[in-house]
Amino acid sequence: MLTVTKEAGAYLARMLAKTENPGSPVIRIIFDRAKFKMRRDEQRPGDATFSYKGSAVLVLDQNTSQLLDTRTLDALRINQDVKLAFD
């Protein structure tokens, strides 16, 4: 299963706190056109769910979860910006 670092969880929580769409309370990683992408979405039955401080912040469907099975999602500081990256 994907590992989400504490830093990545905190970053995702901050992203969600800024949302103006309360109907999309989590970030979903999808695999589209040979790339991983993130979008705001809702939890669905069967999703792998990742929480930060007791609140769901990230979900993956079963196929994406299998693709990311051995990966780690981390938040990396690059100059003044923070970027999410897989290692």
Biopython code that builds the backbone (N, CA, C, O; Angstrom):
import numpy as np
from Bio.PDB.StructureBuilder import StructureBuilder

atoms = [
    (1, "MET", "N", (0.840, -1.183, 0.000)),
    (1, "MET", "CA", (0.000, 0.000, 0.000)),
    (1, "MET", "C", (0.885, 1.246, 0.000)),
    (1, "MET", "O", (1.964, 1.252, 0.592)),
    (2, "LEU", "N", (0.427, 2.274, -0.654)),
    (2, "LEU", "CA", (1.116, 3.556, -0.683)),
    (2, "LEU", "C", (1.380, 4.034, 0.745)),
    (2, "LEU", "O", (0.529, 3.897, 1.624)),
    (3, "THR", "N", (2.557, 4.589, 0.960)),
    (3, "THR", "CA", (2.893, 5.230, 2.223)),
    (3, "THR", "C", (2.790, 6.730, 2.019)),
    (3, "THR", "O", (3.330, 7.261, 1.049)),
    (4, "VAL", "N", (2.106, 7.415, 2.918)),
    (4, "VAL", "CA", (1.977, 8.867, 2.868)),
    (4, "VAL", "C", (2.705, 9.426, 4.091)),
    (4, "VAL", "O", (2.346, 9.116, 5.227)),
    (5, "THR", "N", (3.718, 10.245, 3.856)),
    (5, "THR", "CA", (4.464, 10.802, 4.980)),
    (5, "THR", "C", (3.612, 11.813, 5.745)),
    (5, "THR", "O", (2.620, 12.328, 5.230)),
    (6, "LYS", "N", (4.021, 12.083, 6.975)),
    (6, "LYS", "CA", (3.337, 13.081, 7.790)),
    (6, "LYS", "C", (3.334, 14.439, 7.090)),
    (6, "LYS", "O", (2.339, 15.162, 7.135)),
    (7, "GLU", "N", (4.449, 14.783, 6.443)),
    (7, "GLU", "CA", (4.558, 16.054, 5.730)),
    (7, "GLU", "C", (3.568, 16.124, 4.560)),
    (7, "GLU", "O", (2.943, 17.159, 4.332)),
    (8, "ALA", "N", (3.432, 15.015, 3.823)),
    (8, "ALA", "CA", (2.485, 14.981, 2.711)),
    (8, "ALA", "C", (1.051, 15.070, 3.225)),
    (8, "ALA", "O", (0.221, 15.757, 2.629)),
    (9, "GLY", "N", (0.755, 14.385, 4.321)),
    (9, "GLY", "CA", (-0.577, 14.464, 4.910)),
    (9, "GLY", "C", (-0.922, 15.884, 5.339)),
    (9, "GLY", "O", (-2.039, 16.352, 5.117)),
    (10, "ALA", "N", (0.035, 16.562, 5.950)),
    (10, "ALA", "CA", (-0.182, 17.950, 6.377)),
    (10, "ALA", "C", (-0.406, 18.855, 5.170)),
    (10, "ALA", "O", (-1.271, 19.731, 5.198)),
    (11, "TYR", "N", (0.371, 18.645, 4.112)),
    (11, "TYR", "CA", (0.217, 19.456, 2.902)),
    (11, "TYR", "C", (-1.164, 19.238, 2.270)),
    (11, "TYR", "O", (-1.817, 20.198, 1.860)),
    (12, "LEU", "N", (-1.603, 17.989, 2.192)),
    (12, "LEU", "CA", (-2.920, 17.687, 1.635)),
    (12, "LEU", "C", (-4.022, 18.323, 2.491)),
    (12, "LEU", "O", (-4.994, 18.856, 1.955)),
    (13, "ALA", "N", (-3.873, 18.267, 3.811)),
    (13, "ALA", "CA", (-4.865, 18.883, 4.699)),
    (13, "ALA", "C", (-4.936, 20.395, 4.465)),
    (13, "ALA", "O", (-6.025, 20.969, 4.461)),
    (14, "ARG", "N", (-3.789, 21.038, 4.271)),
    (14, "ARG", "CA", (-3.785, 22.485, 3.985)),
    (14, "ARG", "C", (-4.451, 22.770, 2.644)),
    (14, "ARG", "O", (-5.194, 23.743, 2.519)),
    (15, "MET", "N", (-4.193, 21.931, 1.639)),
    (15, "MET", "CA", (-4.844, 22.102, 0.334)),
    (15, "MET", "C", (-6.365, 22.026, 0.479)),
    (15, "MET", "O", (-7.092, 22.845, -0.084)),
    (16, "LEU", "N", (-6.832, 21.048, 1.229)),
    (16, "LEU", "CA", (-8.269, 20.861, 1.396)),
    (16, "LEU", "C", (-8.899, 21.983, 2.211)),
    (16, "LEU", "O", (-10.054, 22.342, 1.979)),
    (17, "ALA", "N", (-8.160, 22.535, 3.156)),
    (17, "ALA", "CA", (-8.687, 23.634, 3.971)),
    (17, "ALA", "C", (-8.939, 24.878, 3.125)),
    (17, "ALA", "O", (-9.775, 25.711, 3.474)),
    (18, "LYS", "N", (-8.224, 25.000, 2.025)),
    (18, "LYS", "CA", (-8.360, 26.154, 1.140)),
    (18, "LYS", "C", (-9.487, 25.981, 0.120)),
    (18, "LYS", "O", (-9.804, 26.921, -0.609)),
    (19, "THR", "N", (-10.086, 24.813, 0.059)),
    (19, "THR", "CA", (-11.078, 24.536, -0.980)),
    (19, "THR", "C", (-12.348, 25.345, -0.780)),
    (19, "THR", "O", (-12.764, 25.616, 0.347)),
    (20, "GLU", "N", (-12.942, 25.717, -1.875)),
    (20, "GLU", "CA", (-14.224, 26.395, -1.846)),
    (20, "GLU", "C", (-15.351, 25.428, -2.207)),
    (20, "GLU", "O", (-16.502, 25.836, -2.363)),
    (21, "ASN", "N", (-15.014, 24.156, -2.338)),
    (21, "ASN", "CA", (-16.004, 23.152, -2.733)),
    (21, "ASN", "C", (-16.139, 22.118, -1.613)),
    (21, "ASN", "O", (-15.463, 21.090, -1.643)),
    (22, "PRO", "N", (-17.004, 22.375, -0.626)),
    (22, "PRO", "CA", (-17.126, 21.436, 0.488)),
    (22, "PRO", "C", (-17.688, 20.077, 0.085)),
    (22, "PRO", "O", (-17.644, 19.141, 0.883)),
    (23, "GLY", "N", (-18.214, 19.943, -1.129)),
    (23, "GLY", "CA", (-18.717, 18.665, -1.600)),
    (23, "GLY", "C", (-17.623, 17.725, -2.068)),
    (23, "GLY", "O", (-17.896, 16.569, -2.391)),
    (24, "SER", "N", (-16.391, 18.205, -2.110)),
    (24, "SER", "CA", (-15.246, 17.383, -2.516)),
    (24, "SER", "C", (-14.212, 17.414, -1.399)),
    (24, "SER", "O", (-13.229, 18.150, -1.478)),
    (25, "PRO", "N", (-14.433, 16.616, -0.363)),
    (25, "PRO", "CA", (-13.633, 16.749, 0.853)),
    (25, "PRO", "C", (-12.283, 16.038, 0.877)),
    (25, "PRO", "O", (-11.576, 16.130, 1.881)),
    (26, "VAL", "N", (-11.896, 15.330, -0.191)),
    (26, "VAL", "CA", (-10.611, 14.626, -0.207)),
    (26, "VAL", "C", (-9.917, 14.856, -1.548)),
    (26, "VAL", "O", (-10.519, 15.320, -2.516)),
    (27, "ILE", "N", (-8.646, 14.517, -1.568)),
    (27, "ILE", "CA", (-7.877, 14.523, -2.814)),
    (27, "ILE", "C", (-7.834, 13.089, -3.323)),
    (27, "ILE", "O", (-7.597, 12.158, -2.553)),
    (28, "ARG", "N", (-8.063, 12.914, -4.615)),
    (28, "ARG", "CA", (-7.996, 11.594, -5.245)),
    (28, "ARG", "C", (-6.837, 11.597, -6.231)),
    (28, "ARG", "O", (-6.702, 12.516, -7.038)),
    (29, "ILE", "N", (-6.006, 10.570, -6.163)),
    (29, "ILE", "CA", (-4.963, 10.367, -7.169)),
    (29, "ILE", "C", (-5.534, 9.438, -8.230)),
    (29, "ILE", "O", (-6.064, 8.370, -7.922)),
    (30, "ILE", "N", (-5.418, 9.861, -9.476)),
    (30, "ILE", "CA", (-5.865, 9.034, -10.600)),
    (30, "ILE", "C", (-4.697, 8.828, -11.549)),
    (30, "ILE", "O", (-3.744, 9.607, -11.552)),
    (31, "PHE", "N", (-4.773, 7.783, -12.347)),
    (31, "PHE", "CA", (-3.776, 7.500, -13.378)),
    (31, "PHE", "C", (-4.450, 7.748, -14.709)),
    (31, "PHE", "O", (-5.385, 7.040, -15.082)),
    (32, "ASP", "N", (-3.966, 8.772, -15.438)),
    (32, "ASP", "CA", (-4.608, 9.188, -16.676)),
    (32, "ASP", "C", (-3.538, 9.531, -17.698)),
    (32, "ASP", "O", (-2.659, 10.356, -17.448)),
    (33, "ARG", "N", (-3.628, 8.885, -18.852)),
    (33, "ARG", "CA", (-2.692, 9.152, -19.952)),
    (33, "ARG", "C", (-1.227, 9.033, -19.515)),
    (33, "ARG", "O", (-0.402, 9.902, -19.796)),
    (34, "ALA", "N", (-0.937, 7.944, -18.831)),
    (34, "ALA", "CA", (0.410, 7.591, -18.400)),
    (34, "ALA", "C", (0.973, 8.534, -17.347)),
    (34, "ALA", "O", (2.188, 8.597, -17.162)),
    (35, "LYS", "N", (0.094, 9.280, -16.645)),
    (35, "LYS", "CA", (0.546, 10.179, -15.583)),
    (35, "LYS", "C", (-0.391, 10.065, -14.388)),
    (35, "LYS", "O", (-1.583, 9.789, -14.526)),
    (36, "PHE", "N", (0.190, 10.289, -13.207)),
    (36, "PHE", "CA", (-0.632, 10.394, -12.010)),
    (36, "PHE", "C", (-1.072, 11.839, -11.882)),
    (36, "PHE", "O", (-0.284, 12.765, -12.079)),
    (37, "LYS", "N", (-2.348, 12.020, -11.547)),
    (37, "LYS", "CA", (-2.913, 13.358, -11.374)),
    (37, "LYS", "C", (-3.703, 13.384, -10.079)),
    (37, "LYS", "O", (-4.161, 12.350, -9.593)),
    (38, "MET", "N", (-3.856, 14.582, -9.527)),
    (38, "MET", "CA", (-4.644, 14.754, -8.307)),
    (38, "MET", "C", (-5.820, 15.659, -8.602)),
    (38, "MET", "O", (-5.731, 16.599, -9.391)),
    (39, "ARG", "N", (-6.942, 15.346, -7.934)),
    (39, "ARG", "CA", (-8.122, 16.201, -8.057)),
    (39, "ARG", "C", (-8.944, 16.073, -6.770)),
    (39, "ARG", "O", (-8.825, 15.093, -6.036)),
    (40, "ARG", "N", (-9.760, 17.063, -6.520)),
    (40, "ARG", "CA", (-10.671, 16.989, -5.382)),
    (40, "ARG", "C", (-11.822, 16.049, -5.749)),
    (40, "ARG", "O", (-12.294, 16.030, -6.886)),
    (41, "ASP", "N", (-12.254, 15.279, -4.765)),
    (41, "ASP", "CA", (-13.295, 14.298, -5.035)),
    (41, "ASP", "C", (-13.938, 13.890, -3.716)),
    (41, "ASP", "O", (-13.665, 14.481, -2.671)),
    (42, "GLU", "N", (-14.783, 12.889, -3.775)),
    (42, "GLU", "CA", (-15.418, 12.305, -2.603)),
    (42, "GLU", "C", (-14.939, 10.877, -2.435)),
    (42, "GLU", "O", (-14.521, 10.232, -3.397)),
    (43, "GLN", "N", (-15.004, 10.388, -1.203)),
    (43, "GLN", "CA", (-14.682, 8.992, -0.958)),
    (43, "GLN", "C", (-15.753, 8.117, -1.579)),
    (43, "GLN", "O", (-16.931, 8.474, -1.617)),
    (44, "ARG", "N", (-15.313, 6.949, -2.070)),
    (44, "ARG", "CA", (-16.239, 5.976, -2.659)),
    (44, "ARG", "C", (-16.013, 4.617, -2.020)),
    (44, "ARG", "O", (-14.926, 4.344, -1.511)),
    (45, "PRO", "N", (-17.022, 3.768, -2.043)),
    (45, "PRO", "CA", (-16.831, 2.421, -1.492)),
    (45, "PRO", "C", (-15.653, 1.727, -2.183)),
    (45, "PRO", "O", (-15.518, 1.789, -3.405)),
    (46, "GLY", "N", (-14.816, 1.075, -1.403)),
    (46, "GLY", "CA", (-13.679, 0.343, -1.941)),
    (46, "GLY", "C", (-12.412, 1.161, -2.052)),
    (46, "GLY", "O", (-11.359, 0.606, -2.363)),
    (47, "ASP", "N", (-12.473, 2.480, -1.806)),
    (47, "ASP", "CA", (-11.273, 3.314, -1.878)),
    (47, "ASP", "C", (-10.310, 2.993, -0.742)),
    (47, "ASP", "O", (-10.726, 2.676, 0.372)),
    (48, "ALA", "N", (-9.017, 3.079, -1.041)),
    (48, "ALA", "CA", (-8.003, 3.112, 0.006)),
    (48, "ALA", "C", (-7.981, 4.557, 0.500)),
    (48, "ALA", "O", (-7.882, 5.488, -0.299)),
    (49, "THR", "N", (-8.073, 4.739, 1.806)),
    (49, "THR", "CA", (-8.183, 6.072, 2.388)),
    (49, "THR", "C", (-7.002, 6.355, 3.298)),
    (49, "THR", "O", (-6.585, 5.496, 4.075)),
    (50, "PHE", "N", (-6.465, 7.562, 3.199)),
    (50, "PHE", "CA", (-5.339, 7.996, 4.012)),
    (50, "PHE", "C", (-5.778, 9.221, 4.805)),
    (50, "PHE", "O", (-6.363, 10.156, 4.260)),
    (51, "SER", "N", (-5.487, 9.197, 6.095)),
    (51, "SER", "CA", (-5.934, 10.264, 6.987)),
    (51, "SER", "C", (-4.762, 11.032, 7.552)),
    (51, "SER", "O", (-3.638, 10.535, 7.627)),
    (52, "TYR", "N", (-5.055, 12.262, 7.949)),
    (52, "TYR", "CA", (-4.099, 13.104, 8.659)),
    (52, "TYR", "C", (-4.837, 13.716, 9.833)),
    (52, "TYR", "O", (-5.840, 14.408, 9.657)),
    (53, "LYS", "N", (-4.338, 13.459, 11.031)),
    (53, "LYS", "CA", (-4.952, 13.949, 12.275)),
    (53, "LYS", "C", (-6.442, 13.609, 12.340)),
    (53, "LYS", "O", (-7.266, 14.434, 12.735)),
    (54, "GLY", "N", (-6.769, 12.380, 11.943)),
    (54, "GLY", "CA", (-8.130, 11.885, 12.071)),
    (54, "GLY", "C", (-9.088, 12.239, 10.944)),
    (54, "GLY", "O", (-10.244, 11.817, 10.967)),
    (55, "SER", "N", (-8.633, 13.001, 9.963)),
    (55, "SER", "CA", (-9.502, 13.372, 8.841)),
    (55, "SER", "C", (-8.955, 12.793, 7.549)),
    (55, "SER", "O", (-7.756, 12.864, 7.280)),
    (56, "ALA", "N", (-9.846, 12.219, 6.752)),
    (56, "ALA", "CA", (-9.439, 11.674, 5.452)),
    (56, "ALA", "C", (-8.955, 12.817, 4.561)),
    (56, "ALA", "O", (-9.619, 13.846, 4.442)),
    (57, "VAL", "N", (-7.794, 12.626, 3.940)),
    (57, "VAL", "CA", (-7.239, 13.648, 3.050)),
    (57, "VAL", "C", (-6.979, 13.123, 1.647)),
    (57, "VAL", "O", (-6.933, 13.901, 0.694)),
    (58, "LEU", "N", (-6.808, 11.805, 1.506)),
    (58, "LEU", "CA", (-6.409, 11.228, 0.226)),
    (58, "LEU", "C", (-7.114, 9.901, 0.019)),
    (58, "LEU", "O", (-7.238, 9.102, 0.946)),
    (59, "VAL", "N", (-7.574, 9.671, -1.204)),
    (59, "VAL", "CA", (-8.175, 8.378, -1.552)),
    (59, "VAL", "C", (-7.608, 7.884, -2.883)),
    (59, "VAL", "O", (-7.200, 8.665, -3.743)),
    (60, "LEU", "N", (-7.599, 6.566, -3.015)),
    (60, "LEU", "CA", (-7.163, 5.902, -4.250)),
    (60, "LEU", "C", (-8.161, 4.803, -4.567)),
    (60, "LEU", "O", (-8.626, 4.100, -3.670)),
    (61, "ASP", "N", (-8.493, 4.654, -5.851)),
    (61, "ASP", "CA", (-9.308, 3.501, -6.210)),
    (61, "ASP", "C", (-8.402, 2.265, -6.210)),
    (61, "ASP", "O", (-7.186, 2.378, -6.053)),
    (62, "GLN", "N", (-8.996, 1.106, -6.384)),
    (62, "GLN", "CA", (-8.248, -0.142, -6.268)),
    (62, "GLN", "C", (-7.117, -0.234, -7.302)),
    (62, "GLN", "O", (-6.016, -0.669, -6.964)),
    (63, "ASN", "N", (-7.366, 0.161, -8.535)),
    (63, "ASN", "CA", (-6.336, 0.077, -9.572)),
    (63, "ASN", "C", (-5.162, 1.004, -9.285)),
    (63, "ASN", "O", (-4.005, 0.599, -9.402)),
    (64, "THR", "N", (-5.454, 2.244, -8.912)),
    (64, "THR", "CA", (-4.389, 3.196, -8.606)),
    (64, "THR", "C", (-3.619, 2.743, -7.377)),
    (64, "THR", "O", (-2.397, 2.873, -7.321)),
    (65, "SER", "N", (-4.330, 2.213, -6.400)),
    (65, "SER", "CA", (-3.683, 1.708, -5.194)),
    (65, "SER", "C", (-2.673, 0.614, -5.531)),
    (65, "SER", "O", (-1.589, 0.572, -4.948)),
    (66, "GLN", "N", (-3.018, -0.264, -6.460)),
    (66, "GLN", "CA", (-2.086, -1.324, -6.864)),
    (66, "GLN", "C", (-0.873, -0.752, -7.592)),
    (66, "GLN", "O", (0.247, -1.228, -7.403)),
    (67, "LEU", "N", (-1.089, 0.270, -8.428)),
    (67, "LEU", "CA", (0.027, 0.891, -9.148)),
    (67, "LEU", "C", (1.018, 1.573, -8.204)),
    (67, "LEU", "O", (2.214, 1.636, -8.487)),
    (68, "LEU", "N", (0.509, 2.080, -7.083)),
    (68, "LEU", "CA", (1.352, 2.819, -6.136)),
    (68, "LEU", "C", (1.720, 1.998, -4.909)),
    (68, "LEU", "O", (2.177, 2.544, -3.905)),
    (69, "ASP", "N", (1.523, 0.696, -4.989)),
    (69, "ASP", "CA", (1.652, -0.199, -3.847)),
    (69, "ASP", "C", (2.954, -0.047, -3.066)),
    (69, "ASP", "O", (2.928, -0.095, -1.836)),
    (70, "THR", "N", (4.063, 0.130, -3.721)),
    (70, "THR", "CA", (5.356, 0.172, -3.026)),
    (70, "THR", "C", (5.950, 1.576, -2.960)),
    (70, "THR", "O", (7.111, 1.742, -2.587)),
    (71, "ARG", "N", (5.170, 2.576, -3.316)),
    (71, "ARG", "CA", (5.680, 3.950, -3.388)),
    (71, "ARG", "C", (5.389, 4.718, -2.104)),
    (71, "ARG", "O", (4.582, 4.301, -1.272)),
    (72, "THR", "N", (6.073, 5.855, -1.968)),
    (72, "THR", "CA", (5.861, 6.778, -0.858)),
    (72, "THR", "C", (5.547, 8.143, -1.424)),
    (72, "THR", "O", (6.228, 8.614, -2.334)),
    (73, "LEU", "N", (4.514, 8.786, -0.888)),
    (73, "LEU", "CA", (4.168, 10.152, -1.264)),
    (73, "LEU", "C", (4.723, 11.072, -0.189)),
    (73, "LEU", "O", (4.428, 10.907, 0.995)),
    (74, "ASP", "N", (5.525, 12.038, -0.606)),
    (74, "ASP", "CA", (6.157, 12.950, 0.338)),
    (74, "ASP", "C", (5.983, 14.382, -0.143)),
    (74, "ASP", "O", (5.757, 14.620, -1.329)),
    (75, "ALA", "N", (6.087, 15.323, 0.765)),
    (75, "ALA", "CA", (6.049, 16.749, 0.437)),
    (75, "ALA", "C", (7.480, 17.274, 0.504)),
    (75, "ALA", "O", (8.133, 17.195, 1.544)),
    (76, "LEU", "N", (7.950, 17.802, -0.601)),
    (76, "LEU", "CA", (9.321, 18.296, -0.686)),
    (76, "LEU", "C", (9.322, 19.811, -0.799)),
    (76, "LEU", "O", (8.573, 20.380, -1.593)),
    (77, "ARG", "N", (10.157, 20.462, -0.009)),
    (77, "ARG", "CA", (10.294, 21.916, -0.086)),
    (77, "ARG", "C", (11.335, 22.237, -1.145)),
    (77, "ARG", "O", (12.478, 21.787, -1.067)),
    (78, "ILE", "N", (10.926, 23.023, -2.139)),
    (78, "ILE", "CA", (11.809, 23.461, -3.215)),
    (78, "ILE", "C", (11.750, 24.984, -3.229)),
    (78, "ILE", "O", (10.763, 25.578, -3.663)),
    (79, "ASN", "N", (12.825, 25.606, -2.746)),
    (79, "ASN", "CA", (12.857, 27.057, -2.549)),
    (79, "ASN", "C", (11.709, 27.451, -1.642)),
    (79, "ASN", "O", (11.668, 27.007, -0.494)),
    (80, "GLN", "N", (10.774, 28.266, -2.108)),
    (80, "GLN", "CA", (9.642, 28.714, -1.304)),
    (80, "GLN", "C", (8.414, 27.833, -1.486)),
    (80, "GLN", "O", (7.424, 28.013, -0.778)),
    (81, "ASP", "N", (8.454, 26.896, -2.408)),
    (81, "ASP", "CA", (7.299, 26.064, -2.723)),
    (81, "ASP", "C", (7.399, 24.686, -2.080)),
    (81, "ASP", "O", (8.480, 24.213, -1.731)),
    (82, "VAL", "N", (6.246, 24.066, -1.938)),
    (82, "VAL", "CA", (6.181, 22.678, -1.513)),
    (82, "VAL", "C", (5.535, 21.888, -2.644)),
    (82, "VAL", "O", (4.498, 22.287, -3.174)),
    (83, "LYS", "N", (6.142, 20.782, -3.007)),
    (83, "LYS", "CA", (5.629, 19.918, -4.075)),
    (83, "LYS", "C", (5.457, 18.517, -3.532)),
    (83, "LYS", "O", (6.271, 18.050, -2.736)),
    (84, "LEU", "N", (4.406, 17.846, -3.955)),
    (84, "LEU", "CA", (4.236, 16.435, -3.636)),
    (84, "LEU", "C", (4.987, 15.608, -4.664)),
    (84, "LEU", "O", (4.976, 15.912, -5.857)),
    (85, "ALA", "N", (5.641, 14.555, -4.182)),
    (85, "ALA", "CA", (6.407, 13.714, -5.085)),
    (85, "ALA", "C", (6.399, 12.275, -4.577)),
    (85, "ALA", "O", (6.319, 12.018, -3.375)),
    (86, "PHE", "N", (6.483, 11.353, -5.519)),
    (86, "PHE", "CA", (6.603, 9.934, -5.203)),
    (86, "PHE", "C", (8.073, 9.559, -5.210)),
    (86, "PHE", "O", (8.852, 10.046, -6.030)),
    (87, "ASP", "N", (8.439, 8.685, -4.283)),
    (87, "ASP", "CA", (9.791, 8.107, -4.363)),
    (87, "ASP", "C", (9.676, 6.609, -4.382)),
    (87, "ASP", "O", (10.689, 5.912, -4.446)),
]
sb = StructureBuilder()
sb.init_structure("model")
sb.init_model(0)
sb.init_chain("A")
sb.init_seg("    ")
for serial, (resi, resn, name, xyz) in enumerate(atoms, 1):
    if name == "N":
        sb.init_residue(resn, " ", resi, " ")
    sb.init_atom(name, np.array(xyz, "f"), 0.0, 1.0, " ", f" {name:<3s}", serial, name[0])
structure = sb.get_structure()
